[in-house]
């Protein structure tokens, strides 16, 4: 562990406080993300996955004879702070690429700055449809799924289930409504006989969700679509187990089966919760994923979460695009990045040219205790939904932009 801590101090502490170490022999990447508070459950893995990719790339000679170096900035989940930090990184530190962030609001603000400055911005975690949809442009790319992608994948899986009577519940803000309402609309298209028996929404930060769950249980739906993120997702699962709802009424949350959530809940997580996610460290059972997990565990002494895949592949795409471009040139980088396909721990990942949205598989599963892992639940009955089955078409995306 001591060696691991030293490695992390070198990779993150020294780089973050010593931007002057950059030289003409480097490709400079500036990462703006949330490195304090609850979002770190996700963002640390993005950073660590990116660092792992960079360390491998640099160890084999770098890109075009140059090493990749990066510095991080904590925007504290606030768009105004993020924008100030992005300006500093571009104007003072002269970075070649901007990367981040978990906040959709922050990503949209940085995206518009990147557009004005004509600098590539690779968004690693925000789920907003707007980023590569109606607010999309030449200089922004997304390395994670959007709410439309998540809900269409979930609808494909749910349409095959026998549930008919549904309830929608969740956080009363954009993400919660996009998950709940979008999934319902997509499900109605695939299975017209489903019925909506009710809705309930709670304020962001509201901790006592038992009254809402009591209302849901009284209505006796077959299934509940839950639009929650972060701490609210964990609170809902705890309340669902406390009230007994998780034993009586199955429900869905995007990323409910993801290791970030299940590690936080530990063995207190309820069984039988459905979810969708782009990455599980124990699935797929392929040599590529096993090698990725082993390398990440060796470097950080923990299992990789979803953010590790996003960060790692961001590093790989940056290196591959500059290498193919033949020079460190922002416009050529974008030209090459559009449509690029790379192998990843979950198979082929493509950066779609029409909207700069990554294409990767979605996994659907349900939580269950495992005799192999004693500290957390895992996903079982996993179904792989390929990107072609849930991605909005280029025509749909471009119509939103118009």
C-alpha positions as CSV (number, residue, x, y, z in Angstrom):
1,X,0.0,0.0,0.0
2,X,2.9,2.4,0.8
3,X,4.2,2.0,-2.7
4,X,0.8,2.6,-4.2
5,X,0.4,5.8,-2.2
6,X,3.8,7.1,-3.4
7,X,2.8,6.3,-7.0
8,X,-0.4,8.3,-6.6
9,X,1.4,11.2,-5.0
10,X,3.8,11.4,-7.9
11,X,1.1,11.0,-10.5
12,X,-1.4,13.5,-9.0
13,X,0.1,15.7,-6.3
14,X,3.2,16.8,-8.1
15,X,1.5,17.2,-11.5
16,X,-1.3,19.2,-10.1
17,X,0.9,21.7,-8.3
18,X,3.7,22.0,-10.9
19,X,2.3,23.0,-14.3
20,X,5.6,24.8,-14.9
21,X,7.1,21.4,-15.6
22,X,5.4,21.3,-19.0
23,X,7.7,21.7,-21.9
24,X,7.6,21.7,-25.7
25,X,8.1,17.9,-25.6
26,X,4.8,17.3,-24.0
27,X,1.1,17.0,-24.9
28,X,-0.7,19.0,-22.2
29,X,-4.1,17.9,-20.9
30,X,-6.1,19.9,-18.4
31,X,-8.8,18.0,-16.3
32,X,-11.5,20.0,-14.7
33,X,-13.7,17.8,-12.4
34,X,-15.2,17.4,-8.9
35,X,-12.5,16.2,-6.5
36,X,-14.3,17.0,-3.2
37,X,-17.6,15.7,-1.8
38,X,-19.9,12.7,-2.8
39,X,-19.1,12.9,-6.6
40,X,-15.5,11.6,-5.9
41,X,-17.1,8.1,-5.7
42,X,-17.1,8.4,-9.5
43,X,-14.5,11.1,-10.4
44,X,-11.5,9.6,-8.7
45,X,-11.7,6.5,-10.9
46,X,-11.9,8.7,-14.0
47,X,-8.7,10.4,-13.0
48,X,-7.0,7.2,-12.0
49,X,-8.1,5.4,-15.2
50,X,-6.7,8.3,-17.3
51,X,-3.4,8.3,-15.3
52,X,-3.1,4.5,-15.9
53,X,-3.5,5.0,-19.6
54,X,-1.0,7.9,-19.7
55,X,1.6,5.9,-17.7
56,X,1.4,3.1,-20.2
57,X,1.6,5.4,-23.2
58,X,4.5,7.3,-21.8
59,X,6.4,4.2,-20.9
60,X,6.3,3.1,-24.5
61,X,7.7,6.3,-25.9
62,X,4.7,8.6,-25.7
63,X,3.0,10.1,-28.7
64,X,5.0,11.5,-31.6
65,X,8.0,11.5,-29.4
66,X,6.2,13.5,-26.7
67,X,5.0,12.6,-23.3
68,X,1.4,13.2,-22.2
69,X,1.2,15.3,-19.0
70,X,-1.9,16.4,-17.2
71,X,-3.0,18.6,-14.4
72,X,-6.2,18.5,-12.4
73,X,-8.5,21.2,-11.0
74,X,-11.3,20.8,-8.5
75,X,-14.4,22.7,-9.6
76,X,-16.3,21.7,-6.5
77,X,-19.4,20.8,-8.6
78,X,-19.9,24.5,-9.6
79,X,-20.0,25.6,-13.2
80,X,-18.6,29.1,-12.5
81,X,-15.6,27.7,-10.8
82,X,-15.1,25.2,-13.6
83,X,-15.3,27.9,-16.2
84,X,-12.6,30.0,-14.4
85,X,-10.4,26.9,-14.1
86,X,-10.9,26.0,-17.8
87,X,-9.9,29.6,-18.8
88,X,-6.8,29.3,-16.6
89,X,-5.8,26.0,-18.1
90,X,-6.2,27.2,-21.7
91,X,-5.0,30.8,-21.4
92,X,-2.2,30.4,-18.8
93,X,-1.2,26.8,-18.8
94,X,-1.6,26.4,-22.6
95,X,-3.1,23.0,-22.5
96,X,-3.8,21.2,-25.8
97,X,-6.9,19.3,-24.6
98,X,-9.6,19.9,-21.9
99,X,-11.2,16.9,-20.1
100,X,-14.0,16.6,-17.5
101,X,-16.5,16.6,-15.8
102,X,-19.2,14.7,-13.9
103,X,-21.6,17.7,-13.7
104,X,-23.8,18.3,-16.7
105,X,-24.1,22.0,-16.0
106,X,-20.3,22.3,-15.7
107,X,-19.8,20.3,-18.9
108,X,-22.2,22.5,-20.8
109,X,-20.4,25.7,-19.6
110,X,-16.9,24.4,-20.4
111,X,-18.2,23.1,-23.7
112,X,-19.3,26.6,-24.8
113,X,-15.9,28.0,-23.7
114,X,-14.1,25.3,-25.7
115,X,-16.2,26.1,-28.8
116,X,-15.2,29.8,-28.5
117,X,-11.5,29.0,-28.0
118,X,-11.5,26.2,-30.6
119,X,-10.0,23.7,-28.2
120,X,-11.1,20.0,-28.0
121,X,-13.1,19.2,-24.8
122,X,-13.7,15.6,-24.0
123,X,-16.5,15.2,-21.5
124,X,-15.9,12.0,-19.4
125,X,-19.0,11.6,-17.2
126,X,-22.0,13.9,-17.7
127,X,-25.2,12.3,-18.8
128,X,-26.8,15.3,-20.5
129,X,-28.5,14.8,-23.9
130,X,-27.8,18.5,-24.6
131,X,-24.0,18.2,-24.6
132,X,-23.8,16.3,-27.9
133,X,-27.4,16.9,-28.9
134,X,-28.9,20.4,-29.2
135,X,-25.8,22.1,-27.7
136,X,-23.3,19.9,-29.6
137,X,-20.6,21.3,-31.8
138,X,-17.2,20.5,-33.5
139,X,-15.1,20.8,-30.3
140,X,-17.0,18.7,-27.8
141,X,-16.9,14.9,-27.4
142,X,-18.7,12.6,-24.9
143,X,-17.1,9.5,-23.5
144,X,-20.1,8.4,-21.5
145,X,-23.8,7.5,-22.2
146,X,-26.6,10.1,-22.2
147,X,-29.9,9.7,-20.4
148,X,-31.6,8.9,-23.8
149,X,-29.1,6.1,-24.4
150,X,-29.6,4.7,-20.9
151,X,-33.4,4.8,-21.0
152,X,-33.7,3.3,-24.5
153,X,-31.4,0.4,-23.5
154,X,-33.6,-0.1,-20.3
155,X,-36.8,0.0,-22.4
156,X,-35.4,-2.7,-24.7
157,X,-34.9,-4.9,-21.6
158,X,-38.1,-4.0,-19.8
159,X,-40.3,-4.6,-22.8
160,X,-39.4,-8.3,-22.5
161,X,-40.6,-8.4,-18.8
162,X,-44.2,-9.2,-17.8
163,X,-44.7,-6.0,-15.9
164,X,-47.8,-3.9,-16.9
165,X,-48.6,-1.4,-14.1
166,X,-45.8,1.2,-13.6
167,X,-45.0,4.0,-11.2
168,X,-42.5,6.8,-11.9
169,X,-40.5,8.4,-9.1
170,X,-37.3,10.4,-8.6
171,X,-35.4,13.6,-8.0
172,X,-37.3,16.7,-9.2
173,X,-34.7,18.0,-11.6
174,X,-33.6,17.5,-15.2
175,X,-31.8,14.2,-14.8
176,X,-34.5,12.6,-12.7
177,X,-37.2,13.6,-15.1
178,X,-35.2,12.5,-18.1
179,X,-34.7,9.1,-16.7
180,X,-38.2,8.6,-15.5
181,X,-40.2,10.2,-18.4
182,X,-37.9,9.2,-21.2
183,X,-37.9,5.5,-20.1
184,X,-41.7,5.5,-19.9
185,X,-42.1,7.1,-23.3
186,X,-39.7,4.6,-24.9
187,X,-41.3,1.7,-23.1
188,X,-44.8,2.7,-24.4
189,X,-43.5,2.5,-27.9
190,X,-42.2,-1.0,-27.5
191,X,-45.0,-2.3,-25.3
192,X,-48.2,-0.3,-25.8
193,X,-50.3,-2.2,-23.2
194,X,-48.3,-0.9,-20.2
195,X,-50.1,1.4,-17.8
196,X,-48.9,4.4,-15.7
197,X,-50.6,4.3,-12.2
198,X,-48.8,7.3,-10.7
199,X,-45.8,9.6,-10.3
200,X,-44.0,11.1,-7.3
201,X,-41.0,13.5,-7.2
202,X,-39.0,14.8,-4.3
203,X,-36.7,17.7,-3.9
204,X,-32.9,17.4,-4.4
205,X,-31.3,16.7,-1.1
206,X,-34.4,15.4,0.5
207,X,-33.4,12.5,2.8
208,X,-36.6,11.0,4.1
209,X,-38.0,9.1,1.2
210,X,-40.2,6.7,3.3
211,X,-43.4,8.7,2.8
212,X,-43.0,8.5,-1.0
213,X,-42.3,4.8,-0.9
214,X,-45.3,4.2,1.3
215,X,-47.5,6.0,-1.3
216,X,-46.0,3.8,-4.1
217,X,-46.6,0.6,-2.1
218,X,-50.2,1.5,-1.5
219,X,-50.8,1.8,-5.3
220,X,-49.4,-1.7,-5.8
221,X,-47.6,-1.2,-9.2
222,X,-45.9,-4.1,-10.9
223,X,-42.7,-2.1,-11.3
224,X,-41.2,1.3,-10.4
225,X,-39.0,3.5,-12.6
226,X,-36.7,5.5,-10.4
227,X,-34.9,8.6,-11.7
228,X,-32.2,9.2,-9.1
229,X,-28.5,9.9,-9.0
230,X,-25.7,10.1,-6.5
231,X,-26.6,10.2,-2.8
232,X,-30.4,10.1,-3.6
233,X,-29.9,6.7,-5.4
234,X,-28.3,5.2,-2.3
235,X,-31.0,6.8,0.0
236,X,-33.8,5.3,-2.1
237,X,-32.3,1.9,-2.0
238,X,-31.9,2.1,1.8
239,X,-35.5,3.3,2.2
240,X,-36.8,0.6,-0.1
241,X,-35.1,-2.1,1.9
242,X,-36.3,-0.5,5.2
243,X,-39.9,-0.4,4.2
244,X,-39.9,-3.8,2.6
245,X,-40.6,-2.4,-0.9
246,X,-37.5,-4.0,-2.4
247,X,-38.9,-7.5,-1.5
248,X,-42.4,-6.8,-2.9
249,X,-42.1,-4.4,-5.9
250,X,-39.1,-4.5,-8.3
251,X,-37.6,-1.2,-9.4
252,X,-35.1,0.3,-11.8
253,X,-32.4,2.9,-11.4
254,X,-29.8,3.7,-14.0
255,X,-26.3,2.6,-12.7
256,X,-28.0,0.8,-9.7
257,X,-25.9,-2.3,-10.5
258,X,-22.7,-0.3,-10.9
259,X,-19.9,-1.0,-8.5
260,X,-19.7,2.7,-7.3
261,X,-23.2,2.4,-5.9
262,X,-23.0,-1.1,-4.6
263,X,-19.7,-0.6,-2.9
264,X,-21.1,2.4,-1.1
265,X,-24.1,0.3,0.1
266,X,-22.1,-2.7,1.0
267,X,-24.1,-5.7,2.2
268,X,-27.0,-3.4,3.1
269,X,-27.9,-3.1,-0.5
270,X,-31.2,-4.7,-1.4
271,X,-31.4,-7.6,-3.8
272,X,-33.5,-7.6,-6.9
273,X,-32.8,-4.0,-8.0
274,X,-32.6,-3.6,-11.8
275,X,-30.1,-1.3,-13.5
276,X,-28.1,-0.4,-16.6
277,X,-24.4,0.5,-16.8
278,X,-21.6,0.6,-19.3
279,X,-19.0,-1.3,-17.2
280,X,-18.7,-4.0,-14.6
281,X,-15.3,-5.2,-13.5
282,X,-16.4,-8.9,-13.4
283,X,-18.2,-8.8,-16.7
284,X,-17.3,-9.3,-19.6
285,X,-15.3,-12.4,-18.7
286,X,-12.7,-11.7,-21.5
287,X,-8.9,-11.5,-21.5
288,X,-9.1,-7.8,-22.3
289,X,-11.3,-7.0,-19.3
290,X,-9.3,-9.2,-17.0
291,X,-6.1,-7.6,-18.0
292,X,-7.6,-4.1,-17.4
293,X,-8.9,-5.1,-13.9
294,X,-5.6,-6.7,-12.9
295,X,-3.6,-3.7,-14.0
296,X,-5.9,-1.3,-12.2
297,X,-5.8,-3.3,-9.0
298,X,-2.1,-3.6,-9.1
299,X,-1.7,0.2,-9.5
300,X,-4.5,1.3,-7.1
301,X,-5.3,-1.7,-4.9
302,X,-9.0,-1.7,-5.6
303,X,-11.5,-2.8,-8.3
304,X,-12.2,-0.3,-11.2
305,X,-15.5,1.4,-11.3
306,X,-17.3,2.8,-14.4
307,X,-15.3,6.0,-14.3
308,X,-12.1,4.0,-14.7
309,X,-13.2,2.8,-18.1
310,X,-14.2,6.4,-19.2
311,X,-10.8,7.8,-18.0
312,X,-8.7,5.0,-19.4
313,X,-10.3,5.2,-22.9
314,X,-10.1,9.0,-22.9
315,X,-6.3,8.6,-22.6
316,X,-6.2,6.0,-25.3
317,X,-8.3,8.0,-27.7
318,X,-6.2,11.1,-27.2
319,X,-3.0,9.3,-27.8
320,X,-4.3,7.4,-30.9
321,X,-5.8,10.6,-32.4
322,X,-2.7,12.6,-32.1
323,X,-0.6,9.7,-33.4
324,X,-2.8,9.4,-36.5
325,X,-2.9,13.2,-37.0
326,X,0.9,13.2,-37.2
327,X,1.2,16.4,-35.2
328,X,-0.1,18.2,-32.2
329,X,-2.8,20.2,-34.0
330,X,-6.2,20.7,-32.6
331,X,-8.1,20.7,-35.9
332,X,-6.4,17.6,-37.2
333,X,-7.0,15.9,-33.8
334,X,-10.7,16.5,-34.2
335,X,-10.7,15.3,-37.8
336,X,-9.1,12.1,-36.8
337,X,-11.1,11.6,-33.6
338,X,-14.4,11.7,-35.5
339,X,-15.3,8.1,-36.3
340,X,-12.3,6.6,-34.6
341,X,-12.7,3.0,-33.3
342,X,-10.5,1.5,-30.6
343,X,-10.6,-1.8,-28.7
344,X,-11.5,-1.5,-25.0
345,X,-12.2,-3.7,-22.0
346,X,-15.8,-3.9,-23.2
347,X,-15.1,-4.5,-26.9
348,X,-15.0,-1.9,-29.7
349,X,-15.7,1.7,-28.8
350,X,-16.5,4.1,-31.6
351,X,-16.5,7.9,-31.4
352,X,-19.5,8.6,-33.7
353,X,-18.7,11.2,-36.3
354,X,-22.1,12.8,-36.6
355,X,-22.5,13.9,-33.0
356,X,-19.2,13.1,-31.2
357,X,-21.0,10.6,-29.0
358,X,-19.1,7.4,-28.0
359,X,-20.8,4.1,-28.9
360,X,-20.4,1.3,-26.5
361,X,-22.5,-1.6,-25.1
362,X,-25.0,-1.2,-22.3
363,X,-25.4,-3.9,-19.6
364,X,-28.7,-4.7,-17.9
365,X,-28.9,-6.7,-14.8
366,X,-30.3,-7.2,-11.3
367,X,-28.6,-7.1,-7.9
368,X,-27.8,-10.2,-5.9
369,X,-25.5,-11.4,-3.2
370,X,-22.5,-13.4,-4.4
371,X,-20.5,-16.1,-2.6
372,X,-17.4,-14.7,-4.3
373,X,-17.7,-11.1,-3.1
374,X,-18.3,-10.7,0.7
375,X,-18.5,-6.9,0.9
376,X,-20.9,-5.9,-1.8
377,X,-23.6,-7.2,-4.1
378,X,-23.1,-7.8,-7.8
379,X,-25.3,-7.8,-11.0
380,X,-26.7,-11.1,-12.2
381,X,-28.8,-12.2,-15.2
382,X,-26.8,-9.7,-17.2
383,X,-28.0,-8.9,-20.7
384,X,-25.7,-7.0,-23.2
385,X,-27.5,-4.4,-25.3
386,X,-25.4,-3.3,-28.3
387,X,-25.1,0.4,-29.1
388,X,-27.0,-0.1,-32.4
389,X,-30.1,-1.1,-30.4
390,X,-30.3,1.9,-28.2
391,X,-28.4,4.9,-29.8
392,X,-30.5,7.7,-31.2
393,X,-29.9,8.0,-34.9
394,X,-27.7,10.8,-36.4
395,X,-30.8,12.2,-38.0
396,X,-32.5,12.5,-34.6
397,X,-29.5,14.2,-33.0
398,X,-29.0,16.7,-35.9
399,X,-32.7,17.5,-36.0
400,X,-32.4,18.6,-32.3
401,X,-29.5,20.8,-33.2
402,X,-31.5,22.5,-35.9
